Amino acid sequence: MEVEVTHKARDNSVKEILADPELFVEFLRNFVPIDMLKNVAPADVEDVTARLISLVSEQKDGDTIKRVNLNGDKSLFVITIVEHESQVNFRAPFKMLLYIALILNAYEKEANRAQLRSNCRKETDSTTDITQTKDFKYPPILPIIFYDGESEWTAETNFLHRTEMHEIFEKYIPKFEYELVKLKDYSFTDLAKFGDTLSLFMMIDKLKTAEAFAELGKLPKEYIKQLNEINVPINLKKLLVKVITVLLHKINVPQEEIDTLIERIDERGVSEMLLIENYDVQATRRERREAEQERDVAKRRLSIAIKTLLDKGSTVMEITEKMGMTEDEIIALLPELSPA
């Protein structure tokens, strides 16, 4: 399974995960404490990001808006902002307010267009703005920030508390609060309890240190068995491989090790990803540095030996025979011997 790892992919793995309807409904089920969202199906989710979010000049590539169908004729809009940085985004409440206003404005226009089409079918001349009627209701909006940074999130979650003198003017200030999902609050064991495909994606996102890799070895055997029993669609397998490839590239895992892991995933299933538990990032880097230093020392010694033989009058041909090296290898060590 070949995976192209672009710069964009390196920065937007979580966005790609939440862009998939199946993983998105698992995200709602696992991380949002609202019972009615537990039964949302992938077919109920429509991504309206391209239609709406591009109108905000300061939007980030990790910001998304989903429209979720509830009970047939009711809609819920879900705003998801993905934050990776260790520096907290204190502007988050205001940014959410902008998105909420954008969604409600677009919803009004859509409702009026739908009413106009309905009037045309009924052959009536009514041009009443449906949003001006008493019965018109705005849709609920669920704002979520998904934060997978290591620092504490210290930004206000309620726009009210971001406003000066809110104690006095509380009645007149928007009081919405966004749902904050902090990945650092969920251990590998916590994630394993979800027992779904998203749990594995979230575990991969947590793998930022050697200690985190070691935690994979403590996962319950029941969870490994569950992963093997999940029939992961080919599109999610490809995404899973892409995400793990991005992670391993970030921590400088040798490409040959990545290729071996991907081959195992193809042959045996997604639980093979958990075999990276024995990969000690710091130890591997240290071993690589030590090996490079040893090679540098060996090269220096060879260079000194060759120079010593040259100083004593040996020819390059004599040195190649004596040291079992080719002329090109000697020139690589002593470029000055290369013919002009």
Long-range contacts (C-beta under 8 A, 24 or more apart in sequence): 1-237, 1-238, 1-241, 1-262, 1-265, 1-266, 3-238, 3-241, 3-242, 3-245, 3-262, 5-242, 5-245, 5-246, 5-249, 8-61, 9-242, 9-246, 10-246, 10-249, 10-250, 11-61, 11-84, 12-61, 12-62, 12-82, 13-205, 13-242, 13-243, 13-246, 13-247, 14-62, 14-82, 14-84, 14-146, 14-148, 14-205, 15-61, 15-62, 15-64, 15-82, 16-239, 16-242, 16-243, 17-198, 17-201, 17-239, 17-243, 18-64, 18-80, 18-82, 18-146, 19-47, 19-64, 20-235, 20-236, 20-239, 21-45, 21-47, 22-197, 22-233, 22-236, 23-197, 23-198, 23-201, 23-236, 24-66, 26-194, 26-196, 26-197, 26-198, 27-198, 28-68, 28-78, 30-194, 30-196, 30-198, 30-199, 31-144, 31-146, 31-179, 31-181, 32-142, 32-144, 32-179, 32-181, 34-142, 36-70, 37-68, 37-76, 40-68, 40-70, 44-68, 44-69, 44-70, 45-69, 48-77, 51-106, 52-102, 52-103, 52-106, 53-99, 53-102, 55-102, 56-98, 56-99, 56-102, 58-95, 63-99, 65-99, 65-103, 74-139, 75-139, 76-139, 76-140, 76-141, 76-142, 77-103, 77-107, 77-139, 77-140, 77-141, 77-142, 78-141, 78-142, 78-144, 79-103, 79-141, 79-142, 79-143, 79-144, 79-178, 80-144, 80-145, 80-146, 81-143, 81-144, 81-145, 81-146, 82-145, 82-146, 82-148, 83-145, 83-146, 83-147, 83-148, 83-149, 83-153, 84-148, 84-149, 85-149, 86-149, 86-150, 86-151, 87-151, 88-151, 88-152, 88-153, 88-154, 88-155, 89-155, 90-154, 90-155, 90-156, 91-155, 92-145, 92-155, 92-178, 93-155, 93-156, 93-157, 93-158, 93-159, 93-162, 93-178, 94-159, 94-162, 96-143, 96-159, 96-176, 96-178, 97-159, 97-174, 97-176, 99-143, 100-141, 100-143, 100-176, 103-139, 103-141, 104-138, 104-139, 104-141, 107-138, 107-139, 111-136, 141-176, 142-179, 143-176, 143-178, 143-179, 144-178, 144-179, 144-180, 144-181, 145-178, 145-179, 145-180, 145-181, 146-181, 146-183, 147-180, 147-181, 147-182, 147-183, 147-184, 148-183, 148-184, 148-205, 148-206, 149-184, 150-184, 150-208, 153-180, 153-182, 187-215, 188-212, 188-215, 188-216, 188-218, 188-219, 189-218, 189-219, 189-220, 192-219, 192-220, 192-223, 195-223, 195-226, 196-230, 197-230, 197-232, 197-236, 197-240, 197-270, 199-223, 200-227, 200-240, 200-270, 200-273, 201-240, 201-243, 204-240, 204-243, 204-244, 204-247, 204-273, 205-243, 205-247, 207-247, 207-251, 207-276, 208-251, 209-281, 210-280, 210-281, 210-282, 210-283, 213-276, 213-277, 213-278, 213-279, 213-280, 213-281, 214-277, 214-280, 215-277, 216-274, 216-276, 216-277, 217-277, 217-278, 219-274, 224-271, 224-274, 227-269, 227-270, 227-271, 227-274, 228-269, 228-271, 230-270, 232-269, 232-270, 237-265, 237-270, 240-265, 240-270, 240-273, 241-265, 244-273, 244-276, 248-276, 251-281, 252-281, 252-284, 252-285, 253-279, 253-281, 253-284, 299-333, 302-333, 303-333, 303-334, 306-330, 306-333, 306-334, 307-334
